[in-house]
């Protein structure tokens, strides 16, 4: 599985961005796709995930009501629509894959930087 994230950039507080993650699947299928982020000086944290087959979603409390995760199974792409962005959303955002038969996320994309100015 290879993951390619894109869509990061600089945006003012209150603005929106949409991140994309292109998923290249070989062999074992995907159980979940997730988005994580890492702010400067902080540990990586969970943002959101989606079940690849069912489309069920979950979110960190800090982004509920503002971010929406979705997937296009035909295009093998996962999206993270981010609205009402806050300066504290500034981070490098990573997409990650949890493959069938695995116990955790173990495939990671290279990250895309999101900077929210106040």
TAPEDA-V88604 format. One record per backbone hydrogen bond with DSSP energy under -1.0 kcal/mol. NH is the residue of the N-H (numbers start at 1). CO is the residue of the C=O. Records with the same first field share a line. If there is no record, write none. Layout:
NH=CO + CO
This chain:
2=24
4=22
6=20
11=115
13=117
14=85
15=12
17=82
19=80
20=6
21=78
22=4
23=76
24=2
31=98
32=98
33=50
34=96
35=48
36=94
37=45
38=92
42=39
45=37
47=35
48=35
49=58
50=33
51=56
52=31
55=51
58=49
60=47
63=60
64=60
66=63
67=63
68=81
70=79
72=77
76=72
77=72
78=21
79=70
80=19
81=68
82=17
83=66
85=15
89=86
90=87
91=114
92=38
93=112
94=36
96=34
97=107
98=32
100=29
102=99
106=97
107=97
109=95
112=93
114=91
115=9
117=11
